[in-house]
Amino acid sequence: MPSSYDIEVLIGGLAVLAAYGYAAFWAFNIRKGLTVNLYRNQALGIGLVSIGLAYFSFAFDKLLDFVTTLLGNLGNDIGFGLLFFATLPLFYWTDQSMQAARQSDPLERDQFHWIKVRRIIWTVLLISLIGLTIDDIVSYRLAPSQSEIMGPMLLVVLATLAIWGIPLASAAILLPFAWKRSSDVTFRSHLKWFALAAIMLGLGMVSLFWVGDALDDNAFIPSGIQFALLLLSAYFLYRSARAVVPLYSFKQEIRAK
């Protein structure tokens, strides 16, 4: 018989999944209405980030337990492996935003030589992802009853750090410069909403790992805080997606003049 806390976590998790799904729905539909590839790609990036965050929130609450119960260790391997894909949409959106920032800069400056650097980073990420995927598959085939890493530990650690560290660091470091350099007010608003979504997500993770430990006697409080912050994050992603539409209209008006 599930406890009241389990029911709260299940309802909260489903609400967060629905909220991120709604943000992704709007982003993909907005993409259909755009004709400029750069902005279509940005809308696509918001939709992919929303889906990635939906899975990320799914992986850290009770919903993943159902998958693990059905599939056993294979469920753990699938969950562990799919987490590698959670940050790639973030880097894709960051990449597109940096290119949009260059176009909206009056001097069209290539911030951090991004045109060349992006190719190197994408190569590193893809190699790391392929290596981790192969390692996860080989680990399961050689030891299906265990959760062991079969590849060289140093390479696995470096690949994992690349998959998680590069997208997060790129977004945190590069986008503030893109916001500063851009003269497009609407584009700056687009980045602002995304930054708010990232802040709410970060606070949600803090409430999960630290506030929850401090309030073990009343689990409803930390879980409620966490779900509220994640819902705000999904809402801000939705606002960020909506901001792409006036951005596109603004550029079309400039070109017409």
TARA-V588092 format. One record per backbone hydrogen bond with DSSP energy under -0.5 kcal/mol. CO is the residue of the C=O (numbers start at 0). NH is the residue of the N-H. Records with the same first field share a line. If there is no record, write none. Layout:
BEGIN
CO = NH ; NH
END
This chain:
BEGIN
2 = 6
3 = 7
4 = 8
5 = 9
6 = 10
7 = 11
8 = 12
9 = 13
10 = 14
11 = 15
12 = 16
13 = 17
14 = 18
15 = 19
16 = 20
17 = 21
18 = 22
19 = 23
20 = 24
21 = 25
22 = 26
23 = 27
24 = 28
25 = 29
26 = 30
27 = 31
28 = 32
29 = 32
30 = 33
34 = 36
35 = 39
36 = 40
37 = 41
38 = 42
39 = 43
40 = 44
41 = 45
42 = 46
43 = 47
44 = 48
45 = 49
46 = 50
47 = 51
48 = 52
49 = 53
50 = 54
51 = 55
52 = 56
53 = 57
54 = 58
55 = 59
56 = 59
57 = 60 ; 63
60 = 63
61 = 64 ; 65
62 = 65 ; 66
63 = 67
64 = 68
65 = 69
66 = 70
67 = 71
70 = 73
71 = 74 ; 75
72 = 76
73 = 77
74 = 78
75 = 79
76 = 80
77 = 81
78 = 82
80 = 83
81 = 84
82 = 85
84 = 88
86 = 90
87 = 91
88 = 92
89 = 93
90 = 94
91 = 95
92 = 96
93 = 97
94 = 98
95 = 99
96 = 100
97 = 101
98 = 102
99 = 103
100 = 104
101 = 104
103 = 182
104 = 107
108 = 110
109 = 112
110 = 113
112 = 115 ; 116
113 = 117
115 = 118 ; 119
116 = 120
117 = 121
118 = 122
119 = 123
120 = 124
121 = 125
122 = 126
123 = 127
124 = 128
125 = 129
126 = 130
127 = 131
128 = 132
129 = 133
130 = 134
131 = 135
132 = 136
133 = 137
134 = 138
135 = 139
136 = 140
137 = 141
138 = 142
142 = 145
147 = 149
151 = 155
152 = 156
153 = 157
154 = 158
155 = 159
156 = 160
157 = 161
158 = 162
159 = 163
160 = 164 ; 165
161 = 165 ; 166
163 = 167
164 = 168
165 = 169
166 = 170
167 = 171
168 = 172
169 = 173 ; 174
170 = 174
172 = 176
173 = 176 ; 177
174 = 178
175 = 179
176 = 180
177 = 181
182 = 184
183 = 187
184 = 188
185 = 189
186 = 190
187 = 191
188 = 192
189 = 193
190 = 194
191 = 195
192 = 196
193 = 197
194 = 198
195 = 199
196 = 200
197 = 201
198 = 202
199 = 203
200 = 204
201 = 205
202 = 206
203 = 207
204 = 208
205 = 209 ; 210
206 = 211
209 = 213
210 = 214
212 = 215
214 = 217
217 = 220 ; 221
218 = 222
219 = 223
220 = 224
221 = 225
222 = 226
223 = 227
224 = 228
225 = 229
226 = 230
227 = 231
228 = 232
229 = 233
230 = 234
231 = 235
232 = 236
233 = 237
234 = 238
235 = 239
236 = 240
237 = 241
238 = 242
240 = 243
241 = 244 ; 245
242 = 246
243 = 247
244 = 248
245 = 249
246 = 250
247 = 251
248 = 252
249 = 253
250 = 254
251 = 255
252 = 256
END
